[in-house]
Each structure stands twice: as C-alpha cells, then as structure tokens.
C-alpha cells in the first residue's frame, strides 16, 4: 500500500507547526520576548 503524498505533507506541516509554536513559547520566556511584548 502506497502512502499518499498529501498525508506525508500534512504530517510534516503539523510537525513544523508544533516546532514553531514550541520555539515561540521559548522565546516568549526570555527577557527579550517580555520586552517586545511591552
């Protein structure tokens, strides 16, 4: 059984989104993030 390309792409997009959100949370935790938030 072949895995459709769409499914693979969707999985990668989900992983990328999760990684982006994680890095965003990390940045927010730093002093720089707090300053930019005002």
C-alpha positions, 0 to 999 in steps of 0.5 A, a space after each residue: 500500500 502506497 502512502 499518499 503524498 498529501 498525508 506525508 505533507 500534512 504530517 510534516 506541516 503539523 510537525 513544523 507547526 508544533 516546532 514553531 509554536 514550541 520555539 515561540 513559547 521559548 522565546 516568549 520566556 526570555 527577557 527579550 520576548 517580555 520586552 517586545 511584548 511591552 
